[in-house]
Amino acid sequence: MRKRTLLALAGTVAALGLTAAGPASAAGAVLTIGGTGGTAVAVGDTLTAPLASGTSATLYSSATGTSGVTCTSSQFTATVTGNPDAPGTATESVTGHTFDSSSCTSNVMGVLGVSGITVDHLPYTATVGSDGTLTVLPAAGSTIQTTVKLRTLLGSITCVYQAPSLTGKADNADSSISFTNQRFSKVSGSGLCFASGYFTAKYAPVTDGGAPVSVN
């Protein structure tokens, strides 16, 4: 009898322990501030992020090459449009993605400098999953498009690149999002414009009102 009572008591304590651990281990919303499981980012909040310190955004002519355009100053801005409980998928409207042309250089033969880089067809839709996968999509019937203006020995040229979507990764270690070798195809421009552009960049920290954002 005593053995059975002790076993029953042990089972009750274990059950209570599991019940108490449940809410404490819940992740809350997909996007939070104050660390994982922190305060939910409110729908309508604006998220911003510059390039991670010491890094550059590059648009190279190949996935393994180093010829193309490099910028050391860039920033994106997005508005949160949905932030459900985790695990789930948060949604954002990317309203701005800028590059400071004064920070951009090119090592393409015949190119003297970069006059401007413009991200067209905004806003885009972005989704962020609890696994950290980030997907950027254009509006229906549109494309993700970037226009690069270069100064060359033959005068100014304009190169236009398009992509159907972009895929990145969020990392809570430094509240960053990274894009690696995202392929763009040239749709217009002179022969000095490379046929394909591969975009790589890391933005950090992603913040909401100055507070780092985590993904749960």
C-alpha positions in Angstrom: 0.0 0.0 0.0 2.8 2.4 1.0 4.6 1.6 -2.3 1.5 2.3 -4.3 0.9 5.6 -2.4 4.5 6.8 -3.1 4.2 6.0 -6.8 0.9 7.8 -7.0 2.4 10.9 -5.3 5.4 10.8 -7.6 3.1 10.7 -10.6 1.1 13.7 -9.3 4.2 15.7 -8.7 5.5 14.9 -12.3 2.1 15.9 -13.7 2.1 19.2 -11.8 5.7 19.9 -13.0 4.7 19.3 -16.6 1.7 21.6 -16.2 3.8 24.4 -14.7 6.5 24.1 -17.4 4.0 24.5 -20.3 3.3 28.2 -20.2 6.9 29.1 -19.3 8.2 27.3 -22.4 5.6 28.8 -24.8 7.3 31.0 -27.4 4.5 33.6 -27.6 4.3 35.5 -30.9 6.6 34.8 -33.9 8.2 38.2 -33.7 9.1 39.5 -30.2 11.2 42.2 -28.5 13.0 41.6 -25.2 14.4 38.2 -26.4 12.7 35.0 -27.5 9.3 34.6 -25.8 9.3 38.4 -25.1 6.8 41.0 -25.9 5.0 40.5 -29.2 5.8 43.0 -31.9 2.6 44.9 -32.6 0.9 44.8 -36.0 1.6 48.2 -37.6 5.0 48.6 -36.0 7.9 49.6 -38.3 11.0 47.4 -38.4 14.4 48.8 -39.6 17.8 47.4 -40.1 21.1 48.7 -41.6 23.9 46.5 -42.9 25.6 44.5 -40.2 28.7 46.4 -38.9 31.7 45.7 -41.0 29.8 44.0 -43.9 28.9 45.0 -47.4 26.0 44.3 -49.8 27.2 42.9 -53.1 25.7 42.3 -56.5 28.3 40.1 -58.3 28.2 38.7 -61.8 28.4 35.1 -60.6 27.7 33.2 -57.4 31.4 32.5 -56.9 33.0 35.6 -58.4 33.9 39.0 -56.9 33.2 41.2 -60.0 30.3 43.6 -59.7 29.0 46.3 -57.3 29.7 46.6 -53.6 28.0 49.0 -51.1 28.8 49.5 -47.5 25.6 51.4 -46.6 22.1 50.1 -47.1 18.9 49.8 -45.0 15.5 48.2 -45.2 12.2 49.3 -43.7 9.2 47.0 -43.2 5.8 47.3 -41.5 4.5 44.3 -39.6 1.1 43.2 -41.0 0.6 40.0 -39.1 2.3 38.4 -36.0 0.5 35.2 -34.9 1.5 32.9 -32.1 4.5 30.7 -32.6 5.1 28.4 -34.3 3.7 30.2 -37.3 4.5 32.8 -40.0 4.6 36.5 -39.5 4.0 38.9 -42.4 5.5 42.2 -43.3 5.2 44.9 -46.0 8.6 45.9 -47.2 8.2 49.6 -47.8 11.8 50.7 -48.2 15.1 49.2 -49.3 17.8 51.8 -49.9 21.5 51.9 -50.9 23.7 55.0 -50.4 25.4 55.3 -53.8 28.2 57.3 -52.2 29.2 54.1 -50.4 29.1 52.0 -53.6 31.9 51.0 -55.9 32.4 48.8 -58.9 35.3 46.8 -60.1 33.8 45.9 -63.5 36.1 46.8 -66.3 35.2 50.1 -68.0 33.0 51.2 -65.0 34.2 54.4 -63.2 31.6 54.5 -60.5 28.1 53.9 -59.2 25.6 56.8 -59.7 22.7 55.0 -57.9 20.9 51.8 -56.9 17.1 51.9 -56.7 14.8 49.1 -55.6 11.7 49.3 -57.7 8.1 48.0 -57.5 7.8 48.5 -53.7 6.1 47.5 -51.5 7.0 43.8 -51.4 5.5 41.2 -49.1 7.8 39.4 -46.7 7.0 36.3 -44.6 9.1 35.2 -41.6 8.6 31.6 -40.3 9.3 30.3 -36.8 12.2 28.4 -38.4 13.8 31.7 -39.4 13.1 31.3 -43.1 12.4 34.7 -44.8 10.7 35.0 -48.1 10.3 38.3 -50.1 7.6 38.4 -52.8 6.5 41.1 -55.2 2.9 42.1 -55.7 0.8 39.9 -57.9 1.8 40.4 -61.6 5.0 42.3 -60.6 8.6 41.4 -60.0 11.3 42.3 -57.6 13.4 44.8 -59.5 16.7 46.7 -58.9 18.0 49.5 -61.2 21.7 50.1 -61.1 23.1 53.3 -62.7 26.8 53.3 -63.5 29.3 55.8 -64.8 31.5 54.3 -67.6 34.2 55.4 -70.0 31.4 55.7 -72.6 29.0 57.7 -70.4 26.2 56.7 -68.0 24.4 53.4 -68.4 21.4 51.9 -66.6 21.2 48.2 -65.8 17.9 46.7 -64.7 17.7 43.4 -62.9 14.7 41.3 -61.8 14.0 38.3 -59.6 10.7 36.4 -58.9 11.4 36.2 -55.2 14.2 36.4 -52.5 14.9 33.9 -49.8 16.8 34.8 -46.6 17.5 33.6 -43.1 16.8 35.2 -39.7 19.3 34.6 -36.8 18.5 35.5 -33.2 22.2 35.5 -32.2 22.5 39.0 -33.6 18.9 39.9 -34.7 20.0 39.6 -38.3 18.6 38.6 -41.7 20.9 37.4 -44.4 20.6 36.9 -48.1 23.2 34.8 -49.9 23.6 34.7 -53.7 20.1 35.6 -54.6 20.0 35.5 -58.4 18.7 38.4 -60.5 18.5 38.4 -64.3 19.3 41.4 -66.5 16.2 42.6 -68.3 17.7 45.7 -69.9 21.1 47.5 -70.2 24.3 47.7 -72.2 26.9 45.0 -72.7 28.7 46.4 -69.6 25.8 45.2 -67.5 26.5 41.6 -66.4 23.9 39.1 -67.5 23.1 37.9 -64.0 23.4 39.6 -60.6 23.9 37.6 -57.4 22.9 39.6 -54.3 24.4 38.9 -50.9 23.9 41.0 -47.8 23.5 40.8 -44.0 21.3 43.3 -42.2 21.6 43.7 -38.4 20.2 44.4 -36.0 16.6 44.3 -37.0 14.9 46.6 -34.5 11.4 47.8 -33.5 11.7 51.3 -32.0 15.4 50.6 -31.2 14.7 47.2 -29.6 16.2 44.1 -31.3 13.7 41.7 -32.8 13.7 37.9 -32.2 12.0 35.2 -34.1 10.2 32.4 -32.2 
